Amino acid sequence: MRIAVALFAVALSLPALAADPTPEIQRPAAQPQAVGAVHTLRQIPEACARIEGQFTGQAAQPYKFAVVRTSPNCQARARFVDAAKAQPSLAAGWKFNDLIRVPNAACPSQQAVVRVWRKPADVAPPKLDAQGQARLYLSDEKAKAAARQLAAIPMFAAAMSVEGKACGG
């Protein structure tokens, strides 16, 4: 009976390990971070954003992360969306971009895992006119916007989870 329970537990954990496809960016685990220390997980320049994280030391929410705008003057070429609403998946055209693992310095058996997804868009430059220039005319772009025919822009989404055993405290 104990063997059956152990095999069942292993079988349940296998899909969780095999669920992640291979990320586009390969990286080792980050340096262990202390509780309360805010750290940058990843910068995404095309979305004018950076992902920051922090171990809280609280059992209910051991780790929190936020997407922060890098500069008010930055002109974003991509959009950062909420992963819970976007539901990124390979089937929906998203690419698994990055897997970031951050160990907890105060609790080595616990780590934060952030999964970053990217949805590319076919962005092509405007066609050249008779003078060989790529021009956008305000009236034409306003008409496209009113008709909801704007070109798609790339999107990013990030989801966070905490893996491993929580330390007593």
N, C-alpha and C positions, 0 to 999 in steps of 0.2 A: 504494500500500500504506500509506504514512504517513497519507494522508487517511482511509483506512478505519479505521486504528487510532485516530486522533483522534476520528472520529465515534463509534466504539464507546465510547471513554472518556466522551464527552459524554453519550451515551445512558445509560450506567450511572449517571452522576451525577444525571440528571434525576429519576428516581424518588425519590432521597433528598431532593431539594429539594421535590418535590411531595407527599411522604408526610405532612407535617404539615398538619392542617386549621387553620383560622383559630382562634387561641386566644380565649377569652372576655375576657381581659385583654390590652390592647395596650400595649406599653411599648418604649421604645428600649433599646439595649444599655446595660448598666451601665458605670460608670466602670472603667477598667483597674485591676486589682488587682496588687499586688506579690507576689512569691514569698514564702510564709511568713505572709502576713497573713490572719488568719481574718476573714471578712466574712459578714454576713447576706444571704442571697439573697431570702428571703421569709418572712413570718410568717403563720401560719394560726391565728388565735385560736380558732376553733371546735374545732380539734384540739389546742389547748394546745401547739403546736409551732412551731418556727422551723427553717428550712433554712439551715445554715451551710456555707460552702465555703472552700477554701484551695488555691492553687497550690503544689505541692510542690517543683518544680524537678527532679524525678526523671523519667527517660525512661520507666520502666516504668509509673508512675502519676503523670502530670503534674498531676492535679487530684483532690481528694477532697472529698466532701460528706457531711454527716451531718444527721439530723433530731434536734433537741434539744428536750426538754420545757422549756417556758417557765417553769413554776412548779409546785411539788409540790402547791399548793393549788388549782390550776386544775381545774375540772370540765369535761371534754371533752364536746362535743356531736357530735363527729365522730371518726373513727378514721383514723390514718395507717398505711397498709399498704405492704408491700414490693412495688415495681412488678414485679420479676422473677417473683414468685409470682402477683400479681393479674392480670398481662397486660392492662393497661387498653387499651381500644379503643372506638371509637364503636359498633361492632356489639354490644359487651357492655354498653352502657348508660352508659359513661363519657363525660364531656365533657372536651375538651382545654381546660384552664383557663388555663394560663400558659406562656409561653416566655421563659426568662431567659437572656440571653447575657452572659457576663463575659469581656472581653478580658484577656489576660495582659500586664501592664505591661512585663515583661522580654522578651517575645516577641510583638510585635504581630500576627504571622501566626497565632497560636494563641488559641482561645477555648473556654471551657467553656460547654456548653449544657445547661440543666436544663429538662426538660419536666414540668409539673405537671398531673396529671389529677384530676378530681373526679367521684365517682359520687353523684349526689343520691339522696335517699330521700324518699318521701312521708311526711313526719312531720306528723301531724295532732294537734291537742290532744285530750285525752280528752273524751268526751261529757259534757254537763252533766246533773247529777242533778235531782231534783224541786225542789231548793232553788236551782237555777241555779248550782251550784258544780261545777267540774271536779275530781273526786276520784279518787285512785288508792288502792286498798286493798291493803295488804301481802299478805294471803292470796291475793287474785286475781292479783297480779303474780308471786308465788312459783309459783302453779299454771301461769301462762303460761310462766315460765322453765323449769319442769320439763317442760312439753310442747313446749319449743323454739318457742314462738309469739311471741317477742319481736319488736317492731317493728324494721325495718331502720334503721340509722343511716347518715348520709352518710360517705363514705370519700374519702381523698386518697391519691395515690401520686405519687412523683417518680422520674424516671429521668435520669441524667446521662451525657453523652458529651463528648469533647474533639474539636473540629473544627479543621482548619487544619494547617499545617506546623509540626513541632517545630523549634525553633531548635537550632543546634549547641551542644555544650557538654560 
